[in-house]
Amino acid sequence: MKSLTGLDATFLYLETPEMPMHVGSLNLCELPAGFKGSFHKAVKNHIAKRMHLAPVFSRKLVFMPLDLGHPLWVEADSVDIDFHIRRADSTRKGAAPMTLAEVHKLCAQLHGELIDRNFPLWEFYIFDRIKRPESQGGGIVAGFFSKIHHAALDGKGGVMLANAMLDLSPEPREVAPPDPDRRRKLESDLKLGKMIGSVFSSSLGQLAKVAKSLPAVASTFGSTLAKQSIGSSATGVKAKMPMKLAPPTPFNAGIGSGRVFVTATIPLGETKAMGKAVGGSFNDMVLWICSTALRSYLTQHHSLPKKSLVAAMPVSLREAGATDASNLGNQVSMSLVELGTHLAHPLKRMNAIMASTAKVKTSMQSLKGLLPTDYPSLLAPWLVGGAAKMALNAYGKSGMASRLPMVANLAISNVPGPPVPLYLAGAKFLTFHPLSIILHGLALNITIQTYADHVDFGIIADKKALPHAKDLARAIEDAFKQAQTLMAGAAPAAAAEKTVKKVAKKPAAKTAAKAVPVKTRKAAVPNVTKSTAKRAKLETPPSVNKRKRLHTV
């Protein structure tokens, strides 16, 4: 018996039919050469042998008497694998393979349906035959769609679960059988006195922890806020609000149960290289691609705001290198990043993103060890699951979500995935497109997962908020191509700038005969930025102490 943390339990408290709180992924799978039979049956047999490797497979919820505190995880007496692993495509003999568009539509529908809380909170759906588009290699592939409640794991926890379930080669590795003493009897764990006692002891411990950390949190938060928001005559920085409100967009609206899901894929290595070339990170480059795509989409559909869009971006609090499959719960916080969508110039847009993410990194480094992922359990289902859910539902269903200002326009998550191909029951995962959560007021979620040598985007949204979802998916791939074009033009410019500097360093007498008029040199350089000096700053990766200057370009 194990109590949920406050953060994990919150995903249960706030869940409604319009806001399912589970995450998932869609994987296209290349079947082994000469494979015959049902991929659905092969996956069932494979998972049945691995269920003891991750507690999420066999633990279920038990709720406290009178909802006095957070629910508990307990070991299920048995797990009905036929209920949890289902065939998604038609079982009719001779049925045509599903198209990828049909698969996306079905996954969107399934993702909009609640997981039954009477069972362990996971469901897998198998597609035996999918017709892959010619643009993606063509042929017939299989598919694997997963959905797991967010109360059970976060993004990085999902990667850890995949490591327990999947293999590094087509030949499944040998797995030791479960410990016969591992399973505990449900009746012995669910004694009323023990359950109530755990609520009070856990709550007292949480209150003591909060009280102990308050001075450090207040001091760190205050100094961070002062550095970023409060100006002084000594620094010459004007005072400003600590938080900017996001502009209204079609994504800031109440949501229904209808979903739309689309995907996009770009190369990983080239994306990393482009981020490094402008002095940023891979995350900065991915945000630029999302920003450019959103700007294109909103411009195309006549609703681009004059102010920058703001993304709510989860930040993992999990320790680096953590691989314990028994601890897959949520260890995340939230940050806000300005996307610079109001800036037409692509490099200025990148500078705005880099300036915003730099502030986030500074703040999170100061607060990361102090941010709580838990809170007292006592009466939390009443306070959070009652009052907060009621307020959120009223906010979404009354139309206030589209009228009141928000702090963010959409959610963007960047999940680092496995760097090598993975296999399920002998089938190779070709893609790893994630599906996440949308909320009232945040009706669009773009989640990015790196996998092997590419970057897979999963775009999930309310049907009404993103009526032209395919346009946004195309805009993401077009944004990557635009970045390639910019980099191709910037390379000769950087080389020419380097030549100019070398010539300038030589004695005048020796270089007079070879000197080229300045105007001629400038004309030969592609017009990437407004001036050579500004271009040099952007094309040369800045050092840490120079990075602050980027947002002024």
N, C-alpha and C positions, 0 to 999 in steps of 0.2 A: 504494500500500500504506500502510495506516494502522492502528496498533495501537489496540485498544479501551482506554479508561481503566479503572482498577480498578473504579469504580462500575458502569460499563456491563457489564463482564465478569462482575461478581458476579451479575447477572440470568441469565446463562447458566449459571454454576457451580451455582446453587441450584435451577435448574429441574428438576422431576420431572413425571411424567404427572399427578400430583395437583395440582401447582402450576405450571401454565403461566405464563410471565412475559411475557405480551403485554398491551397495552392496546388499546382500540378505541372505537367510537362507533356508535350507530344514528341515522340521519337519515331522517325521513319527507320525501318530496320531492313538490312540486307540479309536475307536468309542464306544459310550455308549452301554451298554447291550441292545439287542433287537432293535437296530437302524435299521430302514428301510427307503429307499428312497435315495436321492442324497445328499452326503456331500457337493457337489458344491453349491447346492441351499441353504442348511443350512448355509453355510459360507456367501453367498451373503446377506441373510436376517439378519444375525448377524452383519455384518460390516455396513450395511445400517443404523442400529440404533446407531452406535458408531462413525460415521465419524466426528462429531463435537468435539470429544474428543481430536483430534490431527490435527493441521492445515495442516499437510502434505497431508491429504486426499483430501482437497478441494482447495488448493492454486496452482496457475499455474504461469508460467513465462510470463513476458512482457519485451521486450527488449527496451532499450533506443533509441530514434531517433538518427540515424547516429552512433550508438554504442558509444555514448559519455561517458557512465559510466556503472557501474554494472547493470545487469538486476534487475527487481523488482518482488517481490511476490505479487500477487493480488488474491482476492477471485474469483473463477470460478463461472460463472452464474449457471452452473449445472454440475453434475458429472455423467457420463454414467457408472453405476456400472457393466453393462454387458461387457463393454470394459475393465475395470480394473480387474475384477475377472473372470478368464477363466478356463474352464476345460482342463486339460493337457492330460489325458489319453483318450482312445478311447470311443466314445459315442455309438459305435455299441453294440446292445443288445447281451448279451452272450459272449462278448469278454473276453479273458483270462486276469487275473490280470497281471499287469506289474511286472517284476522282479526288484529288487533293482538296479542291474547293468543297466537296461534299464532306470530307473528313473534318475540315476546319469548321464547317457549319454544325456538324454533330458534336464536336468537342466543345464548341461554344454553348450548345444546348445543355450538355452534360455538366459543364462547369457552372452553369447557372442553377443547378439543382442541389439541394441540401444533402449532406451525408447523414445517414440514419445514426443517431446517437446511441441506439441500443446495441450497436456493434462497434468493434474497433474502428477508428475513424480513418479508414482508407478504402479506396476502390481503384481497381485497375481494369482498363478496357482494351481488348485486343482486336486489331484489324488484321485479318488473314491475308487480304489482297487489296492493295492500293495501286492505282495507275499513276506513276510518277510523271510529272510534266517533262517534255523533251528538254526544256531549258535547264532542268535539274538532273539530266542524265537519262531520263526515260525509264522504261521497264516496269516490272511489277515488284513491289516491295510490301513488307508487312508494316504494321504500326502498333505502337504501345502508348496509351494515354493513361496517365496517373492523376489521381486527386487525393490529397492528404490534408487533413484539417490543420490550419495554422497553429492551433493550440498544441499540436504535437511536435512541430518542428518549424525552424526558420529556413532561410535560403541556404545558408552554409550547412545547417543540419541536414537538409535535403541532399547535398553533395555527399555528406558522410553516410547517409542511408544508401545512396547509390553505390558507394564503395563496398558496402556490406552485401549488396544484392547482386552486383554485376561482376564481370570478369574482364581480365586484360587480354584474353585470347579466346578463339572460338571454342576451345576445349574447356568446359567448366572446371574450375578448381575443386579439389576435394575439400569438403567441409566436415569438421568434426560434429558428431551428433550432439544434441542438446544434453545438458546435465540433467539427469533424472530428478535431482533434488531442487532444480531451479523453480519449478512451478509451485506456487503456493495455493492452498485451498481458499476459495473466496470466503467461506463462512468464518474462518479463523481471523481474517483480516478486517471483517466488517462488524466488529463489536461496537455497539452504540457509544459506550463510555470512552473507548479508545479513539473513536472518530471525533467526538466533541472535545476530548482532551487535546487532540492534535491541533484543532482550530485555535484554542486559547494559547497553547504553548507557541505555536507558529506566529500568532498575532503579536504576542508579547515580545518575541524575539525580533520581529520586524520593526515594531515601534522603538525598541531599544537601539536597533541599528540606524533607523532614521534619525533619532535624537542625537546619536553619537556623530553622525556625518553632517548634520546641519551646519555647524560652524565652517567646516571646510568647503561645503557646497556653496554657502553664501559668499565666502571670501573669494573663491575661484570664479564663481559666476559674476560677482560684482566687478572684479578686476578685468575679466574678459569683456564684459559689457562696456566698461569704461574705455577700454582700448579701441573698441570697434565703433562705439556710438556717441561717446561724449567728447566733444571738442574742448579746446582750451586756447587761450591766447598764446601760450608757450609753444604749442604744436602748430598753430595756424590752421587747425582743422575745425570746420564748423560742426556744431552739434547737430545730430540727426536722430531720427526715430530708430530704435533698435530693430524694428521689423517693418518691412514694406508689405503692403497688401498687394495681392496679385490682381491683374485686370480681369474683367469678366470675359469668359469664353464659352463656347458651346459645351465644353467639358465640365463646367461648373453648374451642375444641375442635379436634381433628384433622379434616382435610378429605379428601373423596374426589374423584372426577372429576366428580360430578354438580353442576350449577349451577342457580340460579334467578336470573332477571333481571326487574326491574320498573322502572317509571319514574314520575316525577311532574314537574309543571311549575307554577311560580308567576310572577307579574309581577315584573319586575326593578325598575322605577322605584319602586313602592310598597314593595318590600322594602328598598331603599336608604334611602328616606325614614323608614321605621320604625326602622332602625338608628340613623340620625342623631338621631331624636327622643328616644331614650333615652341619647344621649351616646356611642353606640358606632359601630361600622363596619358595612359590609355583611357582612363576614365574621362579625362577632359575631352579627348577626341570623340568618344562615344556620345558624350553630352552635346558636342558640337553637331554631330550627325543628327541626333534627335532634334536639336534646336533648328537646324537647317530644314529638316523634313517638316517639322511643325509649322515653320514660317511659310514653306511652300504650300502645305495643305491649307492653312488658314487664308493665305492670299488667293489661292485657287477658288476657295469657297466664300470669298468676300467677307471675312471676319477677323482679319489680323489686327490685334490691338496695337495702340501706339506705345504702350508700355511693355516691358519685357515680361514674358511668361516666367512663372516660378515653378520649379519642380520640387516636390517632396521626395527626398531620397533617403532610404534607410541606411543606417551606418551600423555595421556589425560591432558588437562589444565582445565577441568571442575571442579568446586568446588565440594568437597565431599558432598553427600546428595542432590545434585541438582535433582529435580524431575519435573520441570516445562515443561509440554508437549508443551507449546507454543514456547519454545526455544530449538529446536532440532538440530541447526546448528553445524558446526564443531568447536571444541575447542581442537585441537590437535597440537602437534609438533612431530618431528622425532628424534630418537636417533639411534646410531650404537652400536651393541653388537657383540663382538667376540665370536664365538661358540666353539672354541677349537677342531675343527674337525681333526686337524693334530695330536692330542695326542691320542695314542692308549689306555693308561691307563684311565679307566672310572672316577676314582676319581680325577686324574689330570685334566681331561676335565671339571669336575664340578668346580674345583678350578679356572680354567681359566674363566669360565662363571661368577662365583661369583665375581671375581676381576673386570671383565668388567662391570657388572651391578652395582657394588658399585661405580665405576667412573661415570656412567651415573646418578645414584641417586644424587651424590654430585653435579654434574653439573646442573641437572634439579632443584634441590632445590634452587640453587643460581639464576637461570635464569627464573624459571617458571612464576613469576609475571611480567617479563619484555618481554617475547616472544609475539609478536603481532599475532593476528588471523585476522587482517584486514589491508588494505592498501588503499591509495587514489583511488577513483573510476574513476576520470577524465581520459579518453582515455585508461583505462585499457584493454577494449576488443581489441583495436588495438595493444597495446604493448605486452600483455600476450597472447591473443587469436590469434594474427597474428604472430609476430616474434617468440615467444616461441614455438607455435605449429608447425611452419614451421621448426624450428631447431630440435625439437623432432622427427618429421616425417622423416626428412633427416637422423637423427641419427639412427633411427630404420630400415628404408627401404634400406639404403645404405650399410648395413653390418657393420657399425662402432660399433654398440652395442656389437658385438662379438669380436671386435678387440681392442677397447680402454679399458683401465682399469676402473673399477667401484669402488665406495666406499662401495658397498654392493652387495651381491649375490642374496638375496631373501628378501621378507618381511615376518615378523612374528608378528602377533597381538594376544594379550591376552585380551579378553573381559570378565569381570566378569558378569555373568548372574544371573537369579533368583535362589535362593537356594531351592525353592519348586516347585512341578509340576504345570504347567499352563494348562488351558483348552481353546479351541476355539470352540464355538458353541456346547458345551457339550463334545467334543472330547479331550482326554488327550494327550498332547504333550509327546511323548516318547523320542525324540531326538531334538537337536538344533544345527545342523551343519551349520556353516556360510560359505558364499561365498563372496570373496572380489575382489580387483582390481589387475590386473597385468599391467606392463608397458614395453615399449621398454627398454631392458637392465635388467629388473627385471621380468622375465617371470614365476616366481613361487611365490605364496603367500600361507602361512599356517596361517590360523586364528583359534584361539582356543576360545571356549566359555564354561564356566562352566554352568551347568544346573542341578538343583536338586542334585543328588548324583554322578554325573559323569562329565567327561570332554570330550567335543565333538570337534574333529578336522575337519576342512573343508579345503581340499587341492585343489586349483584351479591353473591351469597352461596352458601355450600354449602347444598345442598338440606335436609340434616338440621338445620343450624344455624338456618335461617330457613324453617320449614315453612309459615308464613302470610305470605308475602312481600307479597301484595296488601294486607294489613292495614297494613303499614309504609308502603307507598306512599300509601294513603289517609290515614294518620296525618300524613304530611308536609303534604299539602294542607289537612288539618283544622287543623294547627298554624298555618299561615299565616292561616286564617280566624279562629282564636282571637286571633292578634296584631292582626288588623283590629278585632275587637270590643274588645280592650283599649285600642287607640289611640282608637277612637271614644268610649269612656267617659272616657279621660284628657283629651281635648280640652276638654270643658266644665269639667272640674276645673281645668285649667290656666288657663282664662279666668276662672273664679271666683276663683282664687287671685290673679290679676293685679288683679282689681277690689278685692279685700280690701286689697292693698298700696297701691293708689291712694287708697282711702278713709282708710287709716291715716296717709298723708302729709299730708292736709288738716287745717287748724285745727279744733279740736273745736267751736268756736262755730258754724262754717259747716256742719258736717256732722251736728250733733246731730239735726236734724229728719229727715235722710235715713238716719241710721244704722240698720242692721239688726242685731238681736241676734246675737251670735256663734254661738249654738247653731243659729239658723235658717239662717245661711250655711253652716255645716258640713253640715246636713241636706240642703241643696240640691246638695251636691257628690257625685258618684258615689264609692262606696267603693272606690277603686282600690288604696290602700295603707292602713296602719294609722293614719297620722297625716298631717295637712296638711303638716307640716314635711318628713316623709320623702317624701311625694308630690312636693313641689316640687323636691326634689333629683333625683328620677328623671325628671321631666317637662321639666326645663330642661337642655339639653346642658351638661355640666360643662366647665370649662376644664381644661387639662392638669394644673395643679397641684392640682385638686380631685378628679381622677378616682380617686385612691387611696381616697377615702372610700366609693365605691360598694359595695364588698364588705361593708361593715358593716351595710347596711340589711337 
